[in-house]
Amino acid sequence: MTTIKDIARVAGVSVTTVSRALNGYSDVNEDTRKKIAQVAKELNYSPNSIARSLVMKKSKTIGLLVSGFTKESVKDNFIVEVLAGINEFVSGSDYDLVLFNTNSSKQREKTYTQLCRERRVDGVIIQGIRTDDPYLQEVVESDIPCVLIDIPLESENVSHVTTDNVLGAEKAVQHLIQYGHTNIGMINGHEYAFVSQQRLEGYISALQGAKVELNKDYIVNGKFTEESGKKAAAALLTSHPEMTALFCASDLMAIGAMSAAKELNKRVPEDLSIVGYDDILLASYVSPKLTTVQQNKFQLGYEAAKLLLNLLMNQSGSHRMILETTLIKRESTNHINE
């Protein structure tokens, strides 16, 4: 394996000069730098990134820490699209990206800082963390630069990126109200997700804005899964037969609700209108095609990576990015009694 000593010998310069040239120091003569670069290329020199990181105290690696990445996650493709966005931005930089997984029990065994040090990352993007996860407080107190996806926390070393979840949910419920619905149920995710709190806020805000009375019995949790969404919808529709519309805080739960409606002989959208949230790939393939609130998951990842590299390079600028959502009208909603 070629070392910088070999390059120094062939180029006829000192080891120090080779080291300074390869690490971009400005005190190396330009002709000398070019000569060293050429020799390094000819000798197939590949710098040992671990050895270099020990000297530079930088690994040039960032981590995507995902909490709760399960088999169910594959269905909505959410994490994969976010990852694609992160990768798109990172691939244009000189950083590498590593993916590591966690869950609430793992977080009690090893601290956030330990995990980051072991993985030798300069900074982290965190996705899917719950509000009750042990890491959340550690992240804010840590000196490791971090960007949170869908968690609105900020500090000197912490930025966040999210979509406007309140407004997104408002758009969904306003759409149903415009179609004449007033008995509108909500299947939310779970109480430990910031997005659930925000989408509930949007649901309530839309009802208040239209002077539609809020019925708290109309709100249930579906844990963001298709199966739980189906159970929640079945319970709601059975105990409240007057309900004519459902707003679901994720498309997977909305697809579960469609399934529950079918088993209860309720036709979508003739007897029951359903709006989802996310605009996952499946939303346009189910029958009827799902009306939903689209968020740009690729852009979430792209902007998260951009914010993190700004933190790593100590660049000034905003510590937050809030992306817009779009209501995509398809076939699962209709005017009441039409």
Secondary structure, 3 states (H helix, E strand, C coil): CCCHHHHHHHHCCCHHHHHHHHCCCCCCCHHHHHHHHHHHHHCCCCCCHHHHHHHHCCCCEEEEEEECCCHHHHHHCHHHHHHHHHHHHHCCCCCEEEEEEECHHHHHHCCHHHHHHHCCCCEEEEECCCCCCCHHHHHHHCCCCEEEECCCCCECCEEEEEECHHHHHHHHHHHHHHCCCCCEEEEECCCCCHHHHHHHHHHHHHHHHCCCCCCHHHEEECCCCHHHHHHHHHHHHHHCCCCCEEEECCHHHHHHHHHHHHHCCCCCCCCCEEEEEECCHHHHCCCCCCEEEEECHHHHHHHHHHHHHHHHCCCCCCCEEEECEEEECCCCCCCCCC
